[in-house]
Amino acid sequence: MAKVLRALAHLFPAPVQPIGFFATRDEATAYARRELGHLGKRIAVVNHLDGYAVYCVGGL
């Protein structure tokens, strides 16, 4: 997880916050779309070995 945070922080100079973790990509994508509507910030879905994480890029 630390490697992913460092990579996202390198790509996006704004703060990166994890906001969810899901077993399937479909669940993660649906959650990311809902949060995008609420937060209005950039959202990233990242593949992990045991699931998918959703990150808010730019802080909460």
C-alpha positions, 0 to 999 in steps of 0.5 A, spaced: 500 500 500 505 504 501 508 503 494 501 505 491 501 511 495 508 514 493 506 512 486 500 516 486 503 522 490 509 522 485 503 522 479 499 527 482 502 532 487 496 533 491 495 529 497 492 522 496 487 519 501 484 512 501 477 512 501 475 505 500 477 498 499 473 493 495 473 485 492 471 487 485 473 492 480 465 493 479 464 495 486 470 499 486 468 503 480 461 504 482 463 507 489 468 511 485 463 514 481 458 515 487 464 519 491 466 523 485 459 526 484 459 527 492 466 530 492 467 533 486 475 531 486 479 526 482 478 519 484 483 513 482 481 506 483 487 502 484 488 494 483 491 490 489 493 483 490 487 482 494 482 487 491 481 494 489 482 500 493 479 507 491 483 513 493 481 521 493 486 525 489 486 532 492 484 531 499 478 530 503 
